[in-house]
Every structure is written in C-alpha cells, then in structure tokens.
Amino acid sequence: MVVAPLSRGTIAMTDSALAAQRHSHNPSAGAAVTAVLPLAGRLLIAAIFLISGVMKLAAPAGTIGYIQSVGLPLPELGLAIAVVVEIGGGLALILGYRTRAVAAALALFTLATALLFHVNLADQNQLIHFFKNLAITGGLLQVVAFGAPRLSLDSRRG
C-alpha cells in the first residue's frame, strides 16, 4: 500500500493504491466494471447521434433549411453526410467497430457542427448547444484515447 504523508501525521493513499485495495477484495468486480463502463459510455454518447440522425430522416426539410440558413452550399448533400455520420457512426460506436477512428470522425463532426451552427453565443439556446457539442467532443476524445477495451467488435479483431 502506497501512502503519502499529510500534515499533522495523517496519511493519504494514492489513487492507484486505493483502486488496488478496492479491487483486491473482489477482482472479478473490477473486471466487470472495466468491461461494462466503456460500453455504457459508448451507448450514451451514441444515443444522441442515432436520435438526431433518425430525426433528420423523418423531417429532412427542417435540416435542409437550417443548413441553408447558415449559408452553407449543397444543403441536400450536407443532410446526407449528417445522416450517414450520425446513424452510421452511432451504430459503429455502440458495436465498438473501429472505435477510435469512428470516435475521431464523430468528434470532428461534432466540433464542426458547434462551430458552424451554434456560434451565436448571445442566444442562450445556442450557447448551451455549443458547449454541449464541446462536451460530447471531449467524451469522444476519451474514446479515441482509450478505445473499446472489451465488449466490442474491436476486441474480437485482436
């Protein structure tokens, strides 16, 4: 057990020592947590992409109009790209298929969406969407960094 002295004779354990002690009593519980939590995180992040992509398919005119309103060219192509990225990327993220590459693509897409569509930060709704997109991008960068360790197609590919 690694400890670090604090003031007045108290001691504190390092994070790694605490984690080791926690899992030493039940190592299978630690393994289950490290297997399930990345999958749960991927599911939660992917949900917003899947829902958004399906909503775009259900009402394409609204998305096309929104793309046009910010002055981007080829709004129909933009809609098609968004649907493919959101639904395809969301499903791939859930399945853990090429997880790091998919998460990187979704992170770039989400950051671009923030910078193209949510830049009126004086509007509270736009401000919230801008920072929501930044938060999602941050979560996706965690997936890029750590991948899908278990419960994924990537782990089966070796």
VOGU-3710 file (C-alpha; in Angstrom, 3 decimals, decimal comma):
1> mvvaplsrgt> 0,000/0,000/0,000  1,466/3,355/-1,049  0,790/6,248/1,271  1,745/9,874/1,211  2,213/11,868/4,407  -0,092/14,803/5,014  0,064/17,475/7,663  -0,192/16,567/11,359  0,582/12,895/10,979  -2,344/11,936/8,724
11> iamtdsalaa> -1,752/9,837/5,636  -3,484/9,555/2,281  -3,373/6,716/-0,185  -2,613/7,414/-3,827  -5,404/6,847/-6,361  -3,747/3,721/-7,721  -3,303/2,294/-4,228  -6,967/2,974/-3,438  -8,045/1,294/-6,665  -5,826/-1,709/-5,993
21> qrhshnpsag> -7,181/-2,066/-2,479  -10,782/-1,730/-3,678  -10,378/-4,461/-6,281  -8,211/-6,768/-4,196  -11,254/-7,929/-2,245  -13,194/-8,854/-5,382  -11,066/-8,811/-8,544  -13,920/-10,020/-10,755  -15,988/-6,966/-9,778  -13,211/-4,697/-11,037
31> aavtavlpla> -13,018/-6,623/-14,298  -16,783/-6,403/-14,767  -16,741/-2,651/-14,182  -13,892/-2,067/-16,619  -15,744/-4,174/-19,214  -19,192/-2,623/-18,814  -18,450/1,071/-18,237  -16,804/1,734/-21,631  -19,776/0,067/-23,352  -22,219/2,130/-21,279
41> grlliaaifl> -20,321/5,288/-22,169  -20,377/4,435/-25,877  -24,113/3,713/-25,707  -24,856/7,018/-24,001  -22,732/9,041/-26,414  -24,105/7,203/-29,460  -27,731/7,763/-28,430  -27,659/11,456/-29,331  -26,230/10,714/-32,767  -28,745/7,957/-33,534
51> isgvmklaap> -31,713/10,036/-32,390  -30,508/13,081/-34,316  -29,883/11,075/-37,488  -33,297/9,411/-37,371  -34,972/12,782/-36,752  -33,189/14,196/-39,812  -34,511/11,289/-41,895  -38,025/11,832/-40,562  -38,032/15,582/-41,309  -35,326/16,389/-43,850
61> agtigyiqsv> -36,799/19,769/-44,855  -36,035/21,260/-41,441  -32,405/20,203/-41,585  -32,010/21,398/-45,171  -33,488/24,755/-44,192  -31,181/25,036/-41,201  -28,126/24,255/-43,338  -29,258/26,902/-45,835  -29,837/29,442/-43,046  -26,151/29,460/-42,122
71> glplpelgla> -25,136/29,894/-45,743  -23,563/26,517/-46,429  -23,682/25,227/-50,009  -25,307/21,956/-51,110  -27,691/21,508/-48,171  -29,042/18,196/-49,510  -25,517/16,794/-49,565  -24,974/18,174/-46,060  -28,097/16,360/-44,898  -26,922/13,091/-46,461
81> iavvveiggg> -23,492/13,411/-44,850  -25,023/14,208/-41,457  -27,380/11,216/-41,614  -24,594/8,807/-42,605  -22,215/10,145/-39,956  -24,809/10,221/-37,178  -26,520/6,888/-37,800  -23,508/5,001/-39,161  -21,134/6,461/-36,604  -23,595/5,931/-33,755
91> lalilgyrtr> -24,080/2,272/-34,624  -20,346/1,686/-35,091  -19,637/3,343/-31,749  -22,140/1,111/-29,957  -20,750/-2,018/-31,602  -17,190/-0,951/-30,920  -16,257/-1,267/-34,583  -13,108/0,693/-35,472  -13,939/2,584/-32,343  -11,053/5,033/-32,246
101> avaaalalft> -11,421/6,093/-35,890  -15,205/6,373/-35,586  -14,917/8,389/-32,365  -12,376/10,699/-34,038  -14,704/11,245/-37,010  -17,669/11,901/-34,712  -15,552/14,300/-32,632  -14,573/16,286/-35,746  -18,186/16,278/-36,962  -19,458/17,443/-33,569
111> latallfhvn> -16,852/20,182/-33,282  -17,599/21,353/-36,832  -21,314/21,391/-36,007  -20,639/23,574/-32,970  -18,503/25,992/-34,974  -20,869/26,182/-37,968  -24,313/26,072/-36,386  -24,025/27,231/-32,780  -21,901/30,376/-32,904  -24,464/32,942/-31,749
121> ladqnqlihf> -23,354/32,699/-28,136  -25,528/35,673/-27,160  -28,513/33,332/-27,644  -28,715/31,134/-24,531  -30,029/28,161/-26,536  -27,108/28,391/-28,965  -24,672/28,780/-26,066  -25,995/25,581/-24,477  -25,790/23,677/-27,780  -22,266/24,976/-28,383
131> fknlaitggl> -20,996/23,753/-25,007  -22,993/20,512/-25,259  -21,157/19,816/-28,507  -17,829/20,608/-26,854  -18,673/18,210/-24,004  -19,623/15,456/-26,458  -16,371/16,105/-28,334  -14,488/15,709/-25,044  -16,182/12,381/-24,352  -15,390/11,191/-27,854
141> lqvvafgapr> -11,739/12,161/-27,421  -11,674/9,888/-24,362  -12,893/7,076/-26,609  -10,198/7,967/-29,154  -7,571/7,780/-26,410  -8,713/4,537/-24,774  -10,665/2,717/-27,487  -13,136/-0,032/-26,675  -11,220/-2,441/-24,459  -13,860/-5,155/-24,085
151> lsldsrrg> -17,413/-5,857/-25,192  -16,655/-4,555/-28,670  -16,008/-5,852/-32,149  -12,553/-4,288/-31,929  -11,607/-6,562/-29,020  -12,605/-9,614/-31,067  -10,455/-8,493/-34,005  -7,382/-8,507/-31,812
//
